[in-house]
Amino acid sequence: MKVSPPAKLVIASRESRLAMWQAEHVRARLSALYPQCSIEILGMTTKGDQILDRTLSKVGGKGLFVKELEVAMEERRADLAVHSLKDVPMELPEGFRLAAVLEREDPRDAFVSNDFASLDDLPAGAIVGTSSLRRQALIAARYPHLEIRPLRGNLDTRLGKLDRGEYAAIILAAAGLKRLGLPQRIRALIEPEQSLPAPGQGAMAIEILDGRDDLLELLAPLNHEATAQAVSAERTVSRVFGGSCQIPLAAFATVESGAMRLRAMVATPDGKRIATADANGPANAPDALGTQIATTLQGQGADDILAACKAMDAG
Ligand SMILES: NCc1[nH]cc(CCC(=O)O)c1CC(=O)O
């Protein structure tokens, strides 16, 4: 069936350079599919972008990056919103849904430094910047001699702090650096075996108002089935453990010829206690595999680990 697009579509996006790149990417793909449709990008600042001084988890979490965009869709100032899936809450607010998940970029974490080639090369006491509890726990577990300090802000801000010498090295998502045309900043890619990615890392998602079935059809060609299956399993794991970014949690799925491999991890922020799980299943039943992995993690004491995280957070 031939889809007929409206005369005009508006994409809501955060204003960071990465968010704008992603919105522009979606705009270009939609323009190629629907050349007669005029597509605009509505850039906006979210609360999450404004809060740079506190741990995000303490002030409201991932929802802070998407709320303003959702309001724009509710008020019909925008038709769709483009997000880094990693920043999208596990449960969307009522009235919204994901319409498409785009093919994943490199899901790995990247080691970025001006003076050192890899984590292995850092001397004792070297300062590593990351505000991700997942990255913090994984580094603390393998490199207890390094000092981890918070690092917030958009990618350019973070790179600026590294370049001013505030850190010996920082850890960033490879996907963001590649999209911004900064792959040369990556000194080493950290394999999933060493640093298991966060749920959804490297994937973009398009969110719409529930009920905009006109858009669903229009956006369907942008959906990448294997990526959608993988991130669905990853997000199920996160959902089982409360879906917050207050706990160090990783979940990473790969799909090949209809088969999925899902790996997941929960840890205490100091990396002293870690539960891991690794399982295979059919790619077309991602939620079942996600639930199964979560159960395995629970069998390894994940709930204890989470209780310990909460106790540390309160203390
Ligand atoms: N937490 C912020 C965030 N959300 C998405 C990305 C990068 C792109 C992606 O993972 O899709 C980043 C930066 C980072 O983690 O370094």
Ligand as a Chemical Component Dictionary entry (heavy atoms), coordinates in Angstrom:
data_LIG
# 
_chem_comp.id                   LIG 
_chem_comp.type                 NON-POLYMER 
_chem_comp.pdbx_formal_charge   0 
_chem_comp.three_letter_code    LIG 
# 
loop_
_chem_comp_atom.comp_id 
_chem_comp_atom.atom_id 
_chem_comp_atom.alt_atom_id 
_chem_comp_atom.type_symbol 
_chem_comp_atom.charge 
_chem_comp_atom.model_Cartn_x 
_chem_comp_atom.model_Cartn_y 
_chem_comp_atom.model_Cartn_z 
_chem_comp_atom.pdbx_ordinal 
LIG N1  N1  N 0 23.963 9.465  28.484 1  
LIG C1  C1  C 0 23.893 10.419 27.435 2  
LIG C2  C2  C 0 23.970 9.795  26.081 3  
LIG N2  N2  N 0 22.862 9.322  25.481 4  
LIG C3  C3  C 0 23.241 8.781  24.277 5  
LIG C4  C4  C 0 24.601 8.945  24.146 6  
LIG C5  C5  C 0 25.433 8.511  23.018 7  
LIG C6  C6  C 0 24.768 7.922  21.822 8  
LIG C7  C7  C 0 24.091 6.613  22.064 9  
LIG O1  O1  O 0 24.437 5.829  22.952 10 
LIG O2  O2  O 0 23.170 6.333  21.282 11 
LIG C8  C8  C 0 25.073 9.603  25.275 12 
LIG C9  C9  C 0 26.463 10.017 25.567 13 
LIG C10 C10 C 0 27.346 8.959  26.158 14 
LIG O3  O3  O 0 26.893 8.021  26.822 15 
LIG O4  O4  O 0 28.566 9.090  26.001 16 
# 
loop_
_chem_comp_bond.comp_id 
_chem_comp_bond.atom_id_1 
_chem_comp_bond.atom_id_2 
_chem_comp_bond.value_order 
_chem_comp_bond.pdbx_ordinal 
LIG N1  C1  SING 1  
LIG C1  C2  SING 2  
LIG C2  N2  SING 3  
LIG C2  C8  DOUB 4  
LIG N2  C3  SING 5  
LIG C3  C4  DOUB 6  
LIG C4  C5  SING 7  
LIG C4  C8  SING 8  
LIG C5  C6  SING 9  
LIG C6  C7  SING 10 
LIG C7  O1  DOUB 11 
LIG C7  O2  SING 12 
LIG C8  C9  SING 13 
LIG C9  C10 SING 14 
LIG C10 O3  DOUB 15 
LIG C10 O4  SING 16 
# 
